[in-house]
Amino acid sequence: MSSLTSLKAADTHSVPSRPAGPNNKHSSAKSLRATIGDAFERLHRFLRERQKSTLEELEMDTARKLSDIEHKIQCYSQQLRDVKEGIQILQERLNETGRHDFLEGVAITSERVKGKIHETNLTYEDFPTSKYMGPLQYTIWKSLFQDISPVPAALTLDPITAHQRLILSDDCTIVAYGNLHPQPLQDSPRRFDVEVSVLGAEGFVSGVHYWEVMVSEKTQWMIGVANEAVSRKGSIQIQPSRGFYCIVMHDGNQYSACTEPWTRLNVKSKLEKVGVFLDYPKGLLIFYNADDMSWLYTYREKFTSKVFPYFSPGQSHANGKNVQPLRINTVRL
């Protein structure tokens, strides 16, 4: 089970662990309920606060627009009074003067009234409805990202660690296996020389982190984390006792956790995107189907050294299989 070049399906069951006592189970369940309750309460609080602020903004916009409309109505009223006053003056002049004098008075009165009349439009857009008639749920969903913790990490790959046959994109977010001759790269103690692997550029010694990897159209790959001190030379066993905590796709459509022996994963449909959640202080590494956030597998380990994201696209073949790269999914907030 050393390399993706010789992957084998393994046991469908993991090694059983010692059952927890009833007190520990009760305490763990209570802690989980509290965690879940806190997470949902945070969401509820965000939505309540957003609803309150949106309604308050609507009230302020409405009051401001109503004030503008009232001012426009007052202007209309004044203009109407000015017009009526002009009509009255013309009527009086018509009764008092001859035709020639009356026409001169019409011109003078028209100029005087015209100077008092200004264009004042009152339209549907005066009301603040259109601002709130857009995709409100989508707008709230976008703003919800500001409250997400951890924020999905914008990872990059470390070229110094990459096997010579791996090709990285210029921005170091994509890795593919190259079928050509190995690249003439300078050897380094940090570089994998047998396993077609590469590590992330940033390691973690604390905190909570999450990232996503696009794995669509591939028939072979391995993703997870690796301790900083893992062996990078020669054939390597990818398993926890060697400092690797990974899940693997093998044989085209099989998924396993790289435990000892492997644990077959219950994946209902082909994975397109994998989410990796690392809670370093709690020693949790959890894998998800990132399309619907359904759970795949959890490693529980007391991390004592820096760990790095681990990627292996596997070897591609002349028949066109597994030629697609692995892509770090950049989640734009």
Long-range contacts (C-beta under 8 A, 24 or more apart in sequence): 1-237, 1-238, 1-239, 1-258, 1-262, 2-195, 2-235, 2-236, 2-237, 2-238, 3-194, 3-195, 3-196, 3-235, 3-236, 3-238, 4-195, 4-196, 4-220, 4-221, 4-222, 4-248, 4-250, 4-312, 4-314, 4-315, 5-196, 5-315, 7-220, 7-248, 7-250, 7-251, 8-250, 9-250, 9-251, 9-254, 9-256, 9-262, 9-264, 10-256, 10-261, 10-262, 10-263, 10-264, 11-261, 11-262, 11-263, 11-264, 12-263, 12-264, 13-263, 13-264, 14-257, 14-259, 14-261, 14-263, 15-259, 15-260, 15-261, 42-147, 43-144, 46-144, 46-147, 47-140, 50-140, 50-143, 54-132, 58-128, 58-132, 61-128, 61-131, 62-127, 62-128, 65-126, 65-127, 65-128, 68-126, 69-122, 69-126, 72-120, 72-122, 72-126, 73-122, 75-118, 75-120, 76-120, 76-122, 78-116, 79-116, 79-117, 79-118, 79-120, 82-113, 82-116, 82-117, 83-113, 83-117, 85-113, 86-110, 86-112, 86-113, 145-333, 146-333, 148-333, 149-208, 150-207, 150-208, 150-209, 150-210, 151-210, 151-333, 152-210, 152-211, 152-212, 152-329, 152-331, 152-333, 153-202, 153-209, 153-210, 153-211, 154-328, 154-330, 154-331, 155-200, 155-201, 155-202, 155-211, 155-309, 155-328, 156-200, 156-201, 156-202, 156-328, 157-198, 157-199, 157-200, 157-201, 157-311, 157-328, 158-190, 158-198, 158-199, 158-200, 158-201, 158-308, 159-198, 160-188, 160-190, 160-191, 161-188, 161-190, 161-191, 161-192, 161-197, 161-198, 161-199, 161-232, 162-191, 162-192, 162-197, 162-198, 163-191, 163-192, 163-193, 163-194, 163-195, 163-196, 163-197, 163-198, 164-191, 164-193, 165-196, 166-196, 166-197, 166-198, 166-313, 167-325, 168-198, 169-325, 172-201, 173-327, 173-328, 173-330, 174-325, 174-326, 174-327, 174-328, 175-311, 175-313, 175-325, 175-326, 176-313, 176-316, 176-323, 176-324, 176-325, 176-326, 177-313, 177-314, 177-315, 177-316, 177-322, 177-323, 179-316, 179-318, 189-232, 190-232, 191-232, 192-232, 192-233, 192-236, 193-232, 193-233, 193-234, 194-233, 194-234, 194-235, 194-236, 195-232, 195-235, 195-236, 195-238, 195-312, 196-312, 196-313, 196-314, 196-315, 197-222, 197-232, 197-310, 197-311, 197-312, 198-311, 198-312, 199-226, 199-308, 199-309, 199-310, 199-311, 200-308, 200-309, 200-310, 200-311, 202-308, 202-309, 203-228, 203-306, 203-307, 203-308, 204-278, 204-280, 204-306, 204-307, 204-308, 205-280, 205-305, 205-306, 205-307, 206-280, 206-281, 207-280, 207-281, 208-277, 208-278, 208-279, 208-280, 208-281, 209-277, 209-278, 209-280, 210-275, 210-276, 210-277, 210-278, 211-275, 211-276, 211-309, 211-328, 211-329, 212-273, 212-274, 212-275, 212-276, 212-290, 212-328, 212-329, 212-331, 213-273, 213-274, 213-276, 213-311, 213-326, 213-327, 213-328, 213-329, 214-272, 214-273, 214-326, 214-327, 214-328, 214-329, 215-249, 215-271, 215-272, 215-273, 215-274, 215-326, 216-272, 216-273, 216-324, 217-324, 218-249, 218-313, 218-314, 218-322, 218-324, 218-326, 219-249, 219-252, 219-253, 219-314, 219-321, 219-322, 220-249, 220-250, 220-252, 220-313, 220-314, 220-315, 220-322, 221-248, 221-249, 221-311, 221-312, 221-313, 221-314, 221-326, 222-246, 222-247, 222-248, 222-249, 222-258, 222-310, 222-311, 222-312, 222-314, 223-247, 223-248, 223-274, 223-276, 223-287, 223-310, 223-311, 223-312, 223-326, 224-258, 224-276, 224-285, 224-287, 224-309, 224-310, 225-276, 225-278, 225-285, 225-307, 225-308, 225-309, 225-310, 226-307, 226-308, 226-310, 227-303, 227-305, 227-306, 227-307, 228-305, 228-306, 228-307, 228-308, 229-305, 240-299, 240-301, 244-310, 245-285, 245-299, 245-301, 245-307, 246-310, 247-274, 247-287, 247-296, 247-297, 252-321, 255-296, 257-287, 257-297, 257-299, 263-297, 265-296, 265-297, 267-296, 273-329, 276-309, 278-307, 280-307, 290-329
